[in-house]
Amino acid sequence: MASNPTAALAAEHPEIKLITSSDPTFEATRACFIKRDADIPSAIARPQNAEQVQTLVRFCTKNGVDFVVRSGGHDCAGRSQVAGALSIDLRDIKHVDVSADEKTAVVGGGVLFRDLTGVLDARGLVTPVGTIASVGYVGWATLGGYGPFSSSHGLGVDQIVGAKVVNAKGELIEADSELLHGIRGGGGIFGIIVELTIKVYPLKELFTSLLIYESSDLTAAWTNYAEGYEKLVAGEPLPRALQLQPFGIELPGLGKVFAIGATWADDDQEEGKKWFGKIAALGTCIMNNPEPKSVSAFTAFNETLVVYGSYGRGYTLNLAKYSKKTAEVLAKYTNLIPGGGIAWSVHSLRAPAKNTDSVFGSRVDHLMLELVAMTGVQDLESKGAEWSNAFIQDLKAADPDNVLESAYVSLLGDEDSDYKKIYGSHYDKLVELKKKYDPDNVFKYAVPRLSI
C-alpha cells in the first residue's frame, strides 16, 4: 500500500482529474444534497470515461484504498459521503445518446435529471424521472425510482434494459440478464455502473397543477380528502396518466397546508384538466393552476423548493391506502412541522408492473410516505428527526394493518434498513448475486449495504 495514496494516484495517473483539499474548488465539488461536515473525503476523482473508472478501481483494490461512488450526491441519508475515503465522482460521465428509433437512450453513470431531461425535451421524448433536477439518474432508477410517471410509464427500475459495469477486478462488463436482474433494485452493489440503456417515450410535456386546500382545519381537510379519494378510486379507476403527490408543507402567507402536486403524462390535456378538477373537488380547493411544463422545467422549478446542502435526512414508510386513522395522523404531523422547509409527501404506485426481472420489493399498489426532515437550519436537524420518528410511530400505532413491511431503501438510513423486509422474496436472490459478483465486498459503501 502506498504511504500517500492520493499522491501516488496523482503521480501514476495524471490523466485522471483529482481534486484535493488544497484545491479552491474542493468544498464546492464535494457538496452534496445532505450536508455532512465531518465526512470529508481524502480526495475527489472525476473520471471522464469508463476506462478511467477501471483505472481507479484497480488502483484502489491494489493499494487498499477505501472509496465511495457518487453518481449524483442526493442520497437522503448522506451515504455518498464517507470520511477519509476517495470519492469517485461520476458526474462528468453524463452523455445521453438517443437511439435512431427513439425507443431507448444510453446514459452515462453520472447523468443528472437536468442533463437527461434537457436532451429528451429537445426530441419530444420523456423517460420516468423524479422531481428534483439535481438528482443523479442512475442511483434513483436502479433502487426503485418513484415520480410523476410511476403509474403511466412505470418506476425508474422498470426502464432499464442494459448496463455497463466496472466490476471488482476493474473489468468493464456488459451486464447479462442475471446481473441486470440484480441491478434493477440492487443498484451499484455489484460494481460501478458507468452506463445504462433505458426506455424513452414520445411525449412533448407534462401537464401539471398545484392544488392547495383550505387548511384551517387540517384534520377535516385530510379526512375529507382520504374518504373522497378512496370512494373515487373504488368507483372508477384513475387514469394511468394521472399522478398525485399530496404533501404537508409550510408556505409563506398560508402557514401549514395540505396540498397536492398533480401531473398528467398524456397529450390529452383537456382530459387531464377534468381530472385535476375532480381531485380539487375532494375538498375546499383554494388554488388549482393547470399548466403545461416541459419535464426539465418541472424538475428545475422543484429544485427551487429545496436547500442543496441541507442538514438532516429522509425517512419513509409504505402504506396500503388512505384510511381515516392514517389521514388523522397526517393532519396531526402537518400541524407539528418544525419549520425550516421540513415537510412530507406521499408518492403512489398504482397497478404496478409484475416485473419478475428485478429485485425491487414493493410490487403492490401502495402509498410511499416521504418525510423530508431536511433543512438549511442546522438547529432544526434534531427537531426534524424527532418529528419524523414520532410521525412514523404514530402511523404504526394508529392503523398497524395499513402499514406495509416493505419500504423504499433510497429514503432510509443504514440504521433503520431491514433489508429482508425491504426486498421481501427477492432478498435471498440479492444476497446470492452480491456474493457472486462482489464476494470481497469491494463496493461496501454502495446502497443497500449488505453484510455478506
Salt bridges, closest charged atoms under 4 A:
GLU15 OE2 - HIS13 ND1 3.37
GLU27 OE1 - ARG30 NE 3.09
ASP37 OD1 - LYS35 NZ 3.45
ASP66 OD1 - LYS444 NZ 2.98
ASP75 OD2 - ARG79 NE 3.01
ASP89 OD2 - ARG46 NH1 3.63
ASP89 OD2 - ARG91 NH2 2.65
ASP92 OD1 - ARG46 NH2 2.88
GLU102 OE2 - ARG123 NE 3.09
ASP158 OD1 - ARG363 NH2 2.69
GLU178 OE2 - LYS429 NZ 4.00
GLU178 OE1 - LYS436 NZ 2.59
GLU195 OE1 - HIS95 NE2 2.89
GLU195 OE2 - LYS164 NZ 3.75
GLU236 OE2 - LYS278 NZ 3.41
GLU291 OE2 - LYS293 NZ 3.88
GLU328 OE2 - LYS324 NZ 2.59
GLU370 OE1 - HIS347 NE2 2.70
ASP394 OD2 - LYS332 NZ 2.77
ASP414 OD1 - ARG79 NH1 3.58
ASP414 OD2 - ARG449 NH1 2.81
GLU415 OE2 - ARG313 NH1 2.76
ASP416 OD2 - ARG313 NH2 2.86
GLU432 OE2 - LYS429 NZ 3.48
ASP438 OD2 - LYS434 NZ 2.68
